[in-house]
Amino acid sequence: MVAWSMKTHTESKADQMNSRRPADLPEFGVPPLTEVVLGAQFDVIPGFLTPYVGLIWQRFRSSFPFIEEHPPLPPVFETFGPNPQFVPGIGFQLMTGAEAARVFFINQARTELLQVQKDRFLHNWRKIGTADAYPRFEKMLDTFKAGFEAFSDAISDEGLGPIIPNQCEVTYINQVPVPAGGNLSDLTDDLFGQHTGSLALDDLGKPEDLRFLLRYVMRDAGGRPVGRLIASAEPARGVDGQTFVQLTMTARGRPSSPDVKGIEDFFNKGRISVVKGFAHLTGPKMHKLWERK
């Protein structure tokens, strides 16, 4: 058994990552990101039971020494046809017995984790402290690919499988706090005012707050639907009492092929849709604050 470990990226490696970034993609020096997720859903692995998770963890334990159990995620599919799917993120499955847990493998700083369950493998970065910097998409993609390869090897070594990916997900969660002395109405004006300015009513003025859900169809080079970009915004309050607007951008759909190459292709496509969508939906005042380059 070969243990997998996260590698430290040198400056030259960082330069290589920057060269992989699409030149026309909007970039922010200090984006309001609090979490990023890269995930693959696959057909349920035959024979995969909870005890196998412990064996898999041994391959990751040196880099992800902490472990947590959580309820499993239901399967989710972006579907298309004459009867459109109106509620994103809802899936149904037949319950045939006790559900195997979803397990988190968490790094020492608790800023990165891998999620494993019988039909999912995900990599998360999350902001824990104010000094935690987003490692950038290219590094997350490298971590996901190395982790997915180690996971696939473990499944194969245990005589399980095959792993057949059927959906992919790229999610960016942004939390924009209401500035001191400000209010939600002013913040939503700064965030989305170029799109929502006409919402003011003659007798009532501007809305007190704002929430929305937008869905866009993602298509392949031939114009066929392959997934959706889903943007949602809503006001929320943190455990510290801070009020903020949470803007979540998710690209979800099927990989171009049922393998790692297909997953990577969708991740790259989804990342572009998410970042360009974020830049379009948010306003120039916030772009200046986030140091758009």
Solvent accessible surface area in square Angstrom, and as a share of the most:
residue,aa,sasa,rsa
1,M,156,0.70
2,V,123,0.71
3,A,63,0.48
4,W,33,0.12
5,S,54,0.35
6,M,56,0.25
7,K,158,0.67
8,T,129,0.75
9,H,53,0.23
10,T,85,0.49
11,E,133,0.60
12,S,67,0.43
13,K,66,0.28
14,A,36,0.28
15,D,77,0.40
16,Q,99,0.44
17,M,14,0.06
18,N,104,0.53
19,S,91,0.58
20,R,101,0.37
21,R,45,0.16
22,P,41,0.26
23,A,114,0.88
24,D,108,0.56
25,L,10,0.05
26,P,18,0.11
27,E,48,0.22
28,F,10,0.04
29,G,22,0.21
30,V,80,0.46
31,P,32,0.20
32,P,18,0.12
33,L,11,0.05
34,T,32,0.19
35,E,43,0.19
36,V,0,0.00
37,V,12,0.07
38,L,0,0.00
39,G,2,0.02
40,A,0,0.00
41,Q,9,0.04
42,F,2,0.01
43,D,66,0.34
44,V,81,0.46
45,I,2,0.01
46,P,83,0.52
47,G,50,0.48
48,F,11,0.05
49,L,114,0.57
50,T,55,0.32
51,P,103,0.65
52,Y,53,0.20
53,V,6,0.03
54,G,33,0.32
55,L,90,0.45
56,I,2,0.01
57,W,29,0.10
58,Q,71,0.32
59,R,19,0.07
60,F,0,0.00
61,R,115,0.42
62,S,90,0.58
63,S,19,0.12
64,F,0,0.00
65,P,43,0.27
66,F,64,0.27
67,I,73,0.37
68,E,65,0.29
69,E,121,0.54
70,H,58,0.26
71,P,99,0.62
72,P,37,0.23
73,L,52,0.26
74,P,56,0.35
75,P,21,0.13
76,V,14,0.08
77,F,89,0.37
78,E,12,0.06
79,T,72,0.42
80,F,67,0.28
81,G,47,0.45
82,P,133,0.84
83,N,133,0.68
84,P,66,0.41
85,Q,31,0.14
86,F,153,0.64
87,V,93,0.53
88,P,26,0.16
89,G,30,0.29
90,I,88,0.45
91,G,19,0.19
92,F,180,0.75
93,Q,75,0.33
94,L,158,0.78
95,M,120,0.54
96,T,121,0.71
97,G,48,0.46
98,A,112,0.87
99,E,54,0.24
100,A,17,0.14
101,A,22,0.17
102,R,33,0.12
103,V,3,0.02
104,F,21,0.09
105,F,0,0.00
106,I,0,0.00
107,N,18,0.09
108,Q,132,0.58
109,A,64,0.50
110,R,95,0.35
111,T,16,0.09
112,E,14,0.06
113,L,2,0.01
114,L,0,0.00
115,Q,11,0.05
116,V,0,0.00
117,Q,4,0.02
118,K,43,0.18
119,D,7,0.04
120,R,18,0.06
121,F,0,0.00
122,L,7,0.03
123,H,0,0.00
124,N,7,0.04
125,W,8,0.03
126,R,54,0.20
127,K,82,0.35
128,I,104,0.53
129,G,33,0.32
130,T,137,0.80
131,A,98,0.76
132,D,40,0.21
133,A,83,0.64
134,Y,29,0.11
135,P,31,0.20
136,R,72,0.26
137,F,4,0.02
138,E,10,0.05
139,K,38,0.16
140,M,1,0.00
141,L,5,0.02
142,D,33,0.17
143,T,10,0.06
144,F,1,0.00
145,K,62,0.26
146,A,34,0.26
147,G,0,0.00
148,F,6,0.03
149,E,107,0.48
150,A,11,0.08
151,F,0,0.00
152,S,32,0.21
153,D,66,0.34
154,A,2,0.02
155,I,4,0.02
156,S,75,0.48
157,D,97,0.50
158,E,67,0.30
159,G,68,0.65
160,L,29,0.14
161,G,20,0.19
162,P,94,0.59
163,I,31,0.16
164,I,74,0.38
165,P,7,0.05
166,N,29,0.15
167,Q,12,0.05
168,C,2,0.01
169,E,40,0.18
170,V,0,0.00
171,T,9,0.05
172,Y,16,0.06
173,I,32,0.16
174,N,4,0.02
175,Q,58,0.26
176,V,3,0.02
177,P,73,0.46
178,V,20,0.11
179,P,81,0.51
180,A,112,0.87
181,G,94,0.91
182,G,32,0.30
183,N,76,0.39
184,L,35,0.17
185,S,19,0.12
186,D,66,0.34
187,L,5,0.02
188,T,10,0.06
189,D,55,0.28
190,D,41,0.21
191,L,0,0.00
192,F,3,0.01
193,G,22,0.21
194,Q,93,0.41
195,H,84,0.37
196,T,26,0.15
197,G,56,0.54
198,S,106,0.68
199,L,84,0.42
200,A,47,0.37
201,L,100,0.50
202,D,161,0.84
203,D,121,0.63
204,L,138,0.68
205,G,32,0.31
206,K,101,0.43
207,P,54,0.34
208,E,147,0.66
209,D,51,0.26
210,L,26,0.13
211,R,145,0.53
212,F,45,0.19
213,L,92,0.46
214,L,62,0.31
215,R,71,0.26
216,Y,100,0.38
217,V,65,0.37
218,M,12,0.05
219,R,120,0.44
220,D,43,0.22
221,A,121,0.94
222,G,53,0.51
223,G,38,0.36
224,R,144,0.53
225,P,40,0.25
226,V,17,0.10
227,G,0,0.00
228,R,12,0.04
229,L,15,0.08
230,I,15,0.08
231,A,0,0.00
232,S,36,0.23
233,A,2,0.01
234,E,81,0.36
235,P,23,0.15
236,A,38,0.29
237,R,168,0.61
238,G,24,0.23
239,V,170,0.98
240,D,118,0.61
241,G,41,0.40
242,Q,72,0.32
243,T,30,0.17
244,F,20,0.08
245,V,1,0.00
246,Q,46,0.21
247,L,0,0.00
248,T,27,0.16
249,M,0,0.00
250,T,12,0.07
251,A,0,0.00
252,R,31,0.11
253,G,0,0.00
254,R,110,0.40
255,P,13,0.08
256,S,89,0.57
257,S,37,0.24
258,P,86,0.54
259,D,65,0.34
260,V,55,0.32
261,K,126,0.54
262,G,0,0.00
263,I,1,0.01
264,E,38,0.17
265,D,51,0.27
266,F,7,0.03
267,F,0,0.00
268,N,57,0.29
269,K,75,0.32
270,G,0,0.00
271,R,8,0.03
272,I,58,0.29
273,S,29,0.19
274,V,1,0.01
275,V,16,0.09
276,K,87,0.37
277,G,14,0.13
278,F,13,0.05
279,A,10,0.08
280,H,123,0.55
281,L,14,0.07
282,T,3,0.02
283,G,1,0.01
284,P,105,0.66
285,K,133,0.57
286,M,10,0.04
287,H,19,0.08
288,K,172,0.73
289,L,118,0.59
290,W,10,0.03
291,E,96,0.43
292,R,108,0.39
293,K,159,0.67
